[in-house]
């Protein structure tokens, strides 16, 4: 369980990092970068949301 929680926090930190990059890319007007980060952020949000309901679906 401790390992799962650590993994959860690691993925959460990646979401935060990607959101920061997304905001930065919007400000710099680099839409290619923005789209890449949006895809990454969506992927991690999917994992993060699933983690609330099921531990099994957390592995992505």
mmCIF file of the N, C-alpha and C atoms, coordinates in Angstrom:
data_MODEL
# 
_entry.id   MODEL 
# 
loop_
_atom_site.group_PDB 
_atom_site.id 
_atom_site.type_symbol 
_atom_site.label_atom_id 
_atom_site.label_alt_id 
_atom_site.label_comp_id 
_atom_site.label_asym_id 
_atom_site.label_entity_id 
_atom_site.label_seq_id 
_atom_site.pdbx_PDB_ins_code 
_atom_site.Cartn_x 
_atom_site.Cartn_y 
_atom_site.Cartn_z 
_atom_site.occupancy 
_atom_site.B_iso_or_equiv 
_atom_site.pdbx_formal_charge 
_atom_site.auth_seq_id 
_atom_site.auth_comp_id 
_atom_site.auth_asym_id 
_atom_site.auth_atom_id 
_atom_site.pdbx_PDB_model_num 
ATOM 1   N N  . UNK A 1 1  ? 0.829   -1.198 0.000   1.00 0.00 ? 1  UNK A N  1 
ATOM 2   C CA . UNK A 1 1  ? 0.000   0.000  0.000   1.00 0.00 ? 1  UNK A CA 1 
ATOM 3   C C  . UNK A 1 1  ? 0.870   1.257  0.000   1.00 0.00 ? 1  UNK A C  1 
ATOM 4   N N  . UNK A 1 2  ? 1.957   1.210  0.763   1.00 0.00 ? 2  UNK A N  1 
ATOM 5   C CA . UNK A 1 2  ? 2.878   2.353  0.830   1.00 0.00 ? 2  UNK A CA 1 
ATOM 6   C C  . UNK A 1 2  ? 3.494   2.630  -0.543  1.00 0.00 ? 2  UNK A C  1 
ATOM 7   N N  . UNK A 1 3  ? 3.858   1.557  -1.227  1.00 0.00 ? 3  UNK A N  1 
ATOM 8   C CA . UNK A 1 3  ? 4.432   1.689  -2.568  1.00 0.00 ? 3  UNK A CA 1 
ATOM 9   C C  . UNK A 1 3  ? 3.424   2.313  -3.530  1.00 0.00 ? 3  UNK A C  1 
ATOM 10  N N  . UNK A 1 4  ? 2.170   1.863  -3.425  1.00 0.00 ? 4  UNK A N  1 
ATOM 11  C CA . UNK A 1 4  ? 1.098   2.395  -4.280  1.00 0.00 ? 4  UNK A CA 1 
ATOM 12  C C  . UNK A 1 4  ? 0.915   3.887  -4.051  1.00 0.00 ? 4  UNK A C  1 
ATOM 13  N N  . UNK A 1 5  ? 0.961   4.292  -2.794  1.00 0.00 ? 5  UNK A N  1 
ATOM 14  C CA . UNK A 1 5  ? 0.799   5.703  -2.440  1.00 0.00 ? 5  UNK A CA 1 
ATOM 15  C C  . UNK A 1 5  ? 1.949   6.530  -2.987  1.00 0.00 ? 5  UNK A C  1 
ATOM 16  N N  . UNK A 1 6  ? 3.153   5.984  -2.888  1.00 0.00 ? 6  UNK A N  1 
ATOM 17  C CA . UNK A 1 6  ? 4.346   6.659  -3.410  1.00 0.00 ? 6  UNK A CA 1 
ATOM 18  C C  . UNK A 1 6  ? 4.225   6.842  -4.920  1.00 0.00 ? 6  UNK A C  1 
ATOM 19  N N  . UNK A 1 7  ? 3.750   5.793  -5.588  1.00 0.00 ? 7  UNK A N  1 
ATOM 20  C CA . UNK A 1 7  ? 3.552   5.815  -7.037  1.00 0.00 ? 7  UNK A CA 1 
ATOM 21  C C  . UNK A 1 7  ? 2.488   6.849  -7.398  1.00 0.00 ? 7  UNK A C  1 
ATOM 22  N N  . UNK A 1 8  ? 1.441   6.918  -6.583  1.00 0.00 ? 8  UNK A N  1 
ATOM 23  C CA . UNK A 1 8  ? 0.356   7.872  -6.781  1.00 0.00 ? 8  UNK A CA 1 
ATOM 24  C C  . UNK A 1 8  ? 0.884   9.302  -6.702  1.00 0.00 ? 8  UNK A C  1 
ATOM 25  N N  . UNK A 1 9  ? 1.697   9.583  -5.724  1.00 0.00 ? 9  UNK A N  1 
ATOM 26  C CA . UNK A 1 9  ? 2.283   10.909 -5.543  1.00 0.00 ? 9  UNK A CA 1 
ATOM 27  C C  . UNK A 1 9  ? 3.215   11.262 -6.695  1.00 0.00 ? 9  UNK A C  1 
ATOM 28  N N  . UNK A 1 10 ? 3.964   10.287 -7.176  1.00 0.00 ? 10 UNK A N  1 
ATOM 29  C CA . UNK A 1 10 ? 4.887   10.483 -8.284  1.00 0.00 ? 10 UNK A CA 1 
ATOM 30  C C  . UNK A 1 10 ? 4.112   10.890 -9.545  1.00 0.00 ? 10 UNK A C  1 
ATOM 31  N N  . UNK A 1 11 ? 3.018   10.186 -9.818  1.00 0.00 ? 11 UNK A N  1 
ATOM 32  C CA . UNK A 1 11 ? 2.180   10.511 -10.975 1.00 0.00 ? 11 UNK A CA 1 
ATOM 33  C C  . UNK A 1 11 ? 1.500   11.862 -10.804 1.00 0.00 ? 11 UNK A C  1 
ATOM 34  N N  . UNK A 1 12 ? 1.100   12.170 -9.571  1.00 0.00 ? 12 UNK A N  1 
ATOM 35  C CA . UNK A 1 12 ? 0.466   13.459 -9.281  1.00 0.00 ? 12 UNK A CA 1 
ATOM 36  C C  . UNK A 1 12 ? 1.445   14.598 -9.543  1.00 0.00 ? 12 UNK A C  1 
ATOM 37  N N  . UNK A 1 13 ? 2.705   14.406 -9.132  1.00 0.00 ? 13 UNK A N  1 
ATOM 38  C CA . UNK A 1 13 ? 3.743   15.413 -9.374  1.00 0.00 ? 13 UNK A CA 1 
ATOM 39  C C  . UNK A 1 13 ? 3.978   15.625 -10.860 1.00 0.00 ? 13 UNK A C  1 
ATOM 40  N N  . UNK A 1 14 ? 3.876   14.565 -11.641 1.00 0.00 ? 14 UNK A N  1 
ATOM 41  C CA . UNK A 1 14 ? 4.025   14.670 -13.094 1.00 0.00 ? 14 UNK A CA 1 
ATOM 42  C C  . UNK A 1 14 ? 2.871   15.456 -13.712 1.00 0.00 ? 14 UNK A C  1 
ATOM 43  N N  . UNK A 1 15 ? 1.677   15.288 -13.158 1.00 0.00 ? 15 UNK A N  1 
ATOM 44  C CA . UNK A 1 15 ? 0.520   16.060 -13.617 1.00 0.00 ? 15 UNK A CA 1 
ATOM 45  C C  . UNK A 1 15 ? 0.763   17.546 -13.375 1.00 0.00 ? 15 UNK A C  1 
ATOM 46  N N  . UNK A 1 16 ? 1.221   17.877 -12.173 1.00 0.00 ? 16 UNK A N  1 
ATOM 47  C CA . UNK A 1 16 ? 1.514   19.266 -11.809 1.00 0.00 ? 16 UNK A CA 1 
ATOM 48  C C  . UNK A 1 16 ? 2.587   19.842 -12.734 1.00 0.00 ? 16 UNK A C  1 
ATOM 49  N N  . UNK A 1 17 ? 3.638   19.076 -12.957 1.00 0.00 ? 17 UNK A N  1 
ATOM 50  C CA . UNK A 1 17 ? 4.725   19.492 -13.838 1.00 0.00 ? 17 UNK A CA 1 
ATOM 51  C C  . UNK A 1 17 ? 4.216   19.764 -15.252 1.00 0.00 ? 17 UNK A C  1 
ATOM 52  N N  . UNK A 1 18 ? 3.392   18.858 -15.759 1.00 0.00 ? 18 UNK A N  1 
ATOM 53  C CA . UNK A 1 18 ? 2.842   19.016 -17.106 1.00 0.00 ? 18 UNK A CA 1 
ATOM 54  C C  . UNK A 1 18 ? 1.886   20.192 -17.215 1.00 0.00 ? 18 UNK A C  1 
ATOM 55  N N  . UNK A 1 19 ? 1.150   20.460 -16.146 1.00 0.00 ? 19 UNK A N  1 
ATOM 56  C CA . UNK A 1 19 ? 0.257   21.623 -16.143 1.00 0.00 ? 19 UNK A CA 1 
ATOM 57  C C  . UNK A 1 19 ? 1.051   22.915 -16.160 1.00 0.00 ? 19 UNK A C  1 
ATOM 58  N N  . UNK A 1 20 ? 2.162   22.935 -15.418 1.00 0.00 ? 20 UNK A N  1 
ATOM 59  C CA . UNK A 1 20 ? 3.046   24.097 -15.416 1.00 0.00 ? 20 UNK A CA 1 
ATOM 60  C C  . UNK A 1 20 ? 3.606   24.339 -16.817 1.00 0.00 ? 20 UNK A C  1 
ATOM 61  N N  . UNK A 1 21 ? 4.014   23.266 -17.475 1.00 0.00 ? 21 UNK A N  1 
ATOM 62  C CA . UNK A 1 21 ? 4.549   23.355 -18.838 1.00 0.00 ? 21 UNK A CA 1 
ATOM 63  C C  . UNK A 1 21 ? 3.469   23.800 -19.812 1.00 0.00 ? 21 UNK A C  1 
ATOM 64  N N  . UNK A 1 22 ? 2.248   23.323 -19.589 1.00 0.00 ? 22 UNK A N  1 
ATOM 65  C CA . UNK A 1 22 ? 1.111   23.696 -20.429 1.00 0.00 ? 22 UNK A CA 1 
ATOM 66  C C  . UNK A 1 22 ? 0.826   25.191 -20.315 1.00 0.00 ? 22 UNK A C  1 
ATOM 67  N N  . UNK A 1 23 ? 0.805   25.693 -19.087 1.00 0.00 ? 23 UNK A N  1 
ATOM 68  C CA . UNK A 1 23 ? 0.588   27.126 -18.840 1.00 0.00 ? 23 UNK A CA 1 
ATOM 69  C C  . UNK A 1 23 ? 1.706   27.946 -19.481 1.00 0.00 ? 23 UNK A C  1 
ATOM 70  N N  . UNK A 1 24 ? 2.929   27.482 -19.303 1.00 0.00 ? 24 UNK A N  1 
ATOM 71  C CA . UNK A 1 24 ? 4.094   28.152 -19.892 1.00 0.00 ? 24 UNK A CA 1 
ATOM 72  C C  . UNK A 1 24 ? 3.983   28.192 -21.419 1.00 0.00 ? 24 UNK A C  1 
ATOM 73  N N  . UNK A 1 25 ? 3.591   27.088 -22.008 1.00 0.00 ? 25 UNK A N  1 
ATOM 74  C CA . UNK A 1 25 ? 3.469   27.006 -23.468 1.00 0.00 ? 25 UNK A CA 1 
ATOM 75  C C  . UNK A 1 25 ? 2.355   27.905 -24.003 1.00 0.00 ? 25 UNK A C  1 
ATOM 76  N N  . UNK A 1 26 ? 1.297   28.079 -23.216 1.00 0.00 ? 26 UNK A N  1 
ATOM 77  C CA . UNK A 1 26 ? 0.216   28.990 -23.613 1.00 0.00 ? 26 UNK A CA 1 
ATOM 78  C C  . UNK A 1 26 ? 0.744   30.425 -23.624 1.00 0.00 ? 26 UNK A C  1 
ATOM 79  N N  . UNK A 1 27 ? 1.499   30.775 -22.593 1.00 0.00 ? 27 UNK A N  1 
ATOM 80  C CA . UNK A 1 27 ? 2.072   32.122 -22.503 1.00 0.00 ? 27 UNK A CA 1 
ATOM 81  C C  . UNK A 1 27 ? 3.080   32.401 -23.616 1.00 0.00 ? 27 UNK A C  1 
ATOM 82  N N  . UNK A 1 28 ? 3.869   31.389 -23.948 1.00 0.00 ? 28 UNK A N  1 
ATOM 83  C CA . UNK A 1 28 ? 4.881   31.572 -24.994 1.00 0.00 ? 28 UNK A CA 1 
ATOM 84  C C  . UNK A 1 28 ? 4.274   31.440 -26.391 1.00 0.00 ? 28 UNK A C  1 
ATOM 85  N N  . UNK A 1 29 ? 3.023   30.983 -26.448 1.00 0.00 ? 29 UNK A N  1 
ATOM 86  C CA . UNK A 1 29 ? 2.312   30.856 -27.723 1.00 0.00 ? 29 UNK A CA 1 
ATOM 87  C C  . UNK A 1 29 ? 2.806   29.699 -28.568 1.00 0.00 ? 29 UNK A C  1 
ATOM 88  N N  . UNK A 1 30 ? 3.489   28.767 -27.938 1.00 0.00 ? 30 UNK A N  1 
ATOM 89  C CA . UNK A 1 30 ? 3.988   27.607 -28.679 1.00 0.00 ? 30 UNK A CA 1 
ATOM 90  C C  . UNK A 1 30 ? 2.920   26.507 -28.633 1.00 0.00 ? 30 UNK A C  1 
ATOM 91  N N  . UNK A 1 31 ? 2.098   26.475 -29.668 1.00 0.00 ? 31 UNK A N  1 
ATOM 92  C CA . UNK A 1 31 ? 0.941   25.592 -29.685 1.00 0.00 ? 31 UNK A CA 1 
ATOM 93  C C  . UNK A 1 31 ? 1.295   24.122 -29.886 1.00 0.00 ? 31 UNK A C  1 
ATOM 94  N N  . UNK A 1 32 ? 2.402   23.872 -30.567 1.00 0.00 ? 32 UNK A N  1 
ATOM 95  C CA . UNK A 1 32 ? 2.853   22.486 -30.743 1.00 0.00 ? 32 UNK A CA 1 
ATOM 96  C C  . UNK A 1 32 ? 3.189   21.882 -29.379 1.00 0.00 ? 32 UNK A C  1 
ATOM 97  N N  . UNK A 1 33 ? 3.943   22.654 -28.595 1.00 0.00 ? 33 UNK A N  1 
ATOM 98  C CA . UNK A 1 33 ? 4.309   22.240 -27.244 1.00 0.00 ? 33 UNK A CA 1 
ATOM 99  C C  . UNK A 1 33 ? 3.060   22.081 -26.383 1.00 0.00 ? 33 UNK A C  1 
ATOM 100 N N  . UNK A 1 34 ? 2.144   23.004 -26.545 1.00 0.00 ? 34 UNK A N  1 
ATOM 101 C CA . UNK A 1 34 ? 0.884   22.992 -25.794 1.00 0.00 ? 34 UNK A CA 1 
ATOM 102 C C  . UNK A 1 34 ? 0.095   21.707 -26.060 1.00 0.00 ? 34 UNK A C  1 
ATOM 103 N N  . UNK A 1 35 ? -0.009  21.335 -27.322 1.00 0.00 ? 35 UNK A N  1 
ATOM 104 C CA . UNK A 1 35 ? -0.761  20.132 -27.687 1.00 0.00 ? 35 UNK A CA 1 
ATOM 105 C C  . UNK A 1 35 ? -0.132  18.868 -27.121 1.00 0.00 ? 35 UNK A C  1 
ATOM 106 N N  . UNK A 1 36 ? 1.184   18.783 -27.166 1.00 0.00 ? 36 UNK A N  1 
ATOM 107 C CA . UNK A 1 36 ? 1.904   17.633 -26.616 1.00 0.00 ? 36 UNK A CA 1 
ATOM 108 C C  . UNK A 1 36 ? 1.642   17.531 -25.111 1.00 0.00 ? 36 UNK A C  1 
ATOM 109 N N  . UNK A 1 37 ? 1.763   18.653 -24.415 1.00 0.00 ? 37 UNK A N  1 
ATOM 110 C CA . UNK A 1 37 ? 1.550   18.669 -22.978 1.00 0.00 ? 37 UNK A CA 1 
ATOM 111 C C  . UNK A 1 37 ? 0.106   18.392 -22.596 1.00 0.00 ? 37 UNK A C  1 
ATOM 112 N N  . UNK A 1 38 ? -0.822  18.817 -23.438 1.00 0.00 ? 38 UNK A N  1 
ATOM 113 C CA . UNK A 1 38 ? -2.230  18.557 -23.201 1.00 0.00 ? 38 UNK A CA 1 
ATOM 114 C C  . UNK A 1 38 ? -2.504  17.051 -23.255 1.00 0.00 ? 38 UNK A C  1 
ATOM 115 N N  . UNK A 1 39 ? -1.891  16.379 -24.221 1.00 0.00 ? 39 UNK A N  1 
ATOM 116 C CA . UNK A 1 39 ? -2.032  14.928 -24.344 1.00 0.00 ? 39 UNK A CA 1 
ATOM 117 C C  . UNK A 1 39 ? -1.449  14.221 -23.122 1.00 0.00 ? 39 UNK A C  1 
ATOM 118 N N  . UNK A 1 40 ? -0.268  14.667 -22.694 1.00 0.00 ? 40 UNK A N  1 
ATOM 119 C CA . UNK A 1 40 ? 0.395   14.093 -21.520 1.00 0.00 ? 40 UNK A CA 1 
ATOM 120 C C  . UNK A 1 40 ? -0.455  14.326 -20.270 1.00 0.00 ? 40 UNK A C  1 
ATOM 121 N N  . UNK A 1 41 ? -0.932  15.550 -20.105 1.00 0.00 ? 41 UNK A N  1 
ATOM 122 C CA . UNK A 1 41 ? -1.759  15.911 -18.953 1.00 0.00 ? 41 UNK A CA 1 
ATOM 123 C C  . UNK A 1 41 ? -3.054  15.084 -18.922 1.00 0.00 ? 41 UNK A C  1 
ATOM 124 N N  . UNK A 1 42 ? -3.679  14.923 -20.090 1.00 0.00 ? 42 UNK A N  1 
ATOM 125 C CA . UNK A 1 42 ? -4.904  14.122 -20.184 1.00 0.00 ? 42 UNK A CA 1 
ATOM 126 C C  . UNK A 1 42 ? -4.646  12.687 -19.740 1.00 0.00 ? 42 UNK A C  1 
ATOM 127 N N  . UNK A 1 43 ? -3.538  12.122 -20.206 1.00 0.00 ? 43 UNK A N  1 
ATOM 128 C CA . UNK A 1 43 ? -3.166  10.751 -19.863 1.00 0.00 ? 43 UNK A CA 1 
ATOM 129 C C  . UNK A 1 43 ? -3.007  10.595 -18.350 1.00 0.00 ? 43 UNK A C  1 
ATOM 130 N N  . UNK A 1 44 ? -2.293  11.540 -17.719 1.00 0.00 ? 44 UNK A N  1 
ATOM 131 C CA . UNK A 1 44 ? -2.076  11.462 -16.283 1.00 0.00 ? 44 UNK A CA 1 
ATOM 132 C C  . UNK A 1 44 ? -3.337  11.744 -15.483 1.00 0.00 ? 44 UNK A C  1 
ATOM 133 N N  . UNK A 1 45 ? -4.183  12.616 -15.989 1.00 0.00 ? 45 UNK A N  1 
ATOM 134 C CA . UNK A 1 45 ? -5.443  12.887 -15.303 1.00 0.00 ? 45 UNK A CA 1 
ATOM 135 C C  . UNK A 1 45 ? -6.334  11.655 -15.314 1.00 0.00 ? 45 UNK A C  1 
ATOM 136 N N  . UNK A 1 46 ? -6.283  10.918 -16.429 1.00 0.00 ? 46 UNK A N  1 
ATOM 137 C CA . UNK A 1 46 ? -7.052  9.686  -16.544 1.00 0.00 ? 46 UNK A CA 1 
ATOM 138 C C  . UNK A 1 46 ? -6.597  8.698  -15.463 1.00 0.00 ? 46 UNK A C  1 
ATOM 139 N N  . UNK A 1 47 ? -5.294  8.570  -15.313 1.00 0.00 ? 47 UNK A N  1 
ATOM 140 C CA . UNK A 1 47 ? -4.716  7.678  -14.301 1.00 0.00 ? 47 UNK A CA 1 
ATOM 141 C C  . UNK A 1 47 ? -5.094  8.163  -12.906 1.00 0.00 ? 47 UNK A C  1 
ATOM 142 N N  . UNK A 1 48 ? -4.983  9.452  -12.698 1.00 0.00 ? 48 UNK A N  1 
ATOM 143 C CA . UNK A 1 48 ? -5.240  10.048 -11.396 1.00 0.00 ? 48 UNK A CA 1 
ATOM 144 C C  . UNK A 1 48 ? -6.711  9.890  -10.991 1.00 0.00 ? 48 UNK A C  1 
ATOM 145 N N  . UNK A 1 49 ? -7.601  10.115 -11.948 1.00 0.00 ? 49 UNK A N  1 
ATOM 146 C CA . UNK A 1 49 ? -9.029  9.974  -11.668 1.00 0.00 ? 49 UNK A CA 1 
ATOM 147 C C  . UNK A 1 49 ? -9.395  8.524  -11.353 1.00 0.00 ? 49 UNK A C  1 
ATOM 148 N N  . UNK A 1 50 ? -8.825  7.614  -12.121 1.00 0.00 ? 50 UNK A N  1 
ATOM 149 C CA . UNK A 1 50 ? -9.100  6.199  -11.874 1.00 0.00 ? 50 UNK A CA 1 
ATOM 150 C C  . UNK A 1 50 ? -8.611  5.770  -10.503 1.00 0.00 ? 50 UNK A C  1 
ATOM 151 N N  . UNK A 1 51 ? -7.534  6.376  -10.024 1.00 0.00 ? 51 UNK A N  1 
ATOM 152 C CA . UNK A 1 51 ? -6.950  5.985  -8.748  1.00 0.00 ? 51 UNK A CA 1 
ATOM 153 C C  . UNK A 1 51 ? -7.912  6.208  -7.586  1.00 0.00 ? 51 UNK A C  1 
ATOM 154 N N  . UNK A 1 52 ? -8.854  7.135  -7.760  1.00 0.00 ? 52 UNK A N  1 
ATOM 155 C CA . UNK A 1 52 ? -9.848  7.395  -6.721  1.00 0.00 ? 52 UNK A CA 1 
ATOM 156 C C  . UNK A 1 52 ? -10.826 6.234  -6.588  1.00 0.00 ? 52 UNK A C  1 
ATOM 157 N N  . UNK A 1 53 ? -11.104 5.571  -7.710  1.00 0.00 ? 53 UNK A N  1 
ATOM 158 C CA . UNK A 1 53 ? -12.110 4.505  -7.712  1.00 0.00 ? 53 UNK A CA 1 
ATOM 159 C C  . UNK A 1 53 ? -11.500 3.111  -7.600  1.00 0.00 ? 53 UNK A C  1 
ATOM 160 N N  . UNK A 1 54 ? -10.371 2.911  -8.241  1.00 0.00 ? 54 UNK A N  1 
ATOM 161 C CA . UNK A 1 54 ? -9.814  1.560  -8.300  1.00 0.00 ? 54 UNK A CA 1 
ATOM 162 C C  . UNK A 1 54 ? -8.296  1.581  -8.370  1.00 0.00 ? 54 UNK A C  1 
ATOM 163 N N  . UNK A 1 55 ? -7.677  0.824  -7.487  1.00 0.00 ? 55 UNK A N  1 
ATOM 164 C CA . UNK A 1 55 ? -6.209  0.724  -7.483  1.00 0.00 ? 55 UNK A CA 1 
ATOM 165 C C  . UNK A 1 55 ? -5.709  0.034  -8.742  1.00 0.00 ? 55 UNK A C  1 
ATOM 166 N N  . UNK A 1 56 ? -6.470  -0.931 -9.226  1.00 0.00 ? 56 UNK A N  1 
ATOM 167 C CA . UNK A 1 56 ? -6.066  -1.728 -10.388 1.00 0.00 ? 56 UNK A CA 1 
ATOM 168 C C  . UNK A 1 56 ? -5.967  -0.879 -11.644 1.00 0.00 ? 56 UNK A C  1 
ATOM 169 N N  . UNK A 1 57 ? -6.900  0.012  -11.824 1.00 0.00 ? 57 UNK A N  1 
ATOM 170 C CA . UNK A 1 57 ? -6.929  0.841  -13.025 1.00 0.00 ? 57 UNK A CA 1 
ATOM 171 C C  . UNK A 1 57 ? -5.907  1.973  -12.958 1.00 0.00 ? 57 UNK A C  1 
ATOM 172 N N  . UNK A 1 58 ? -5.203  2.038  -11.854 1.00 0.00 ? 58 UNK A N  1 
ATOM 173 C CA . UNK A 1 58 ? -4.215  3.103  -11.691 1.00 0.00 ? 58 UNK A CA 1 
ATOM 174 C C  . UNK A 1 58 ? -2.961  2.887  -12.535 1.00 0.00 ? 58 UNK A C  1 
ATOM 175 N N  . UNK A 1 59 ? -2.668  1.617  -12.855 1.00 0.00 ? 59 UNK A N  1 
ATOM 176 C CA . UNK A 1 59 ? -1.476  1.307  -13.661 1.00 0.00 ? 59 UNK A CA 1 
ATOM 177 C C  . UNK A 1 59 ? -1.739  1.588  -15.129 1.00 0.00 ? 59 UNK A C  1 
ATOM 178 N N  . UNK A 1 60 ? -1.103  2.664  -15.647 1.00 0.00 ? 60 UNK A N  1 
ATOM 179 C CA . UNK A 1 60 ? -1.308  2.943  -17.074 1.00 0.00 ? 60 UNK A CA 1 
ATOM 180 C C  . UNK A 1 60 ? 0.007   3.238  -17.773 1.00 0.00 ? 60 UNK A C  1 
# 
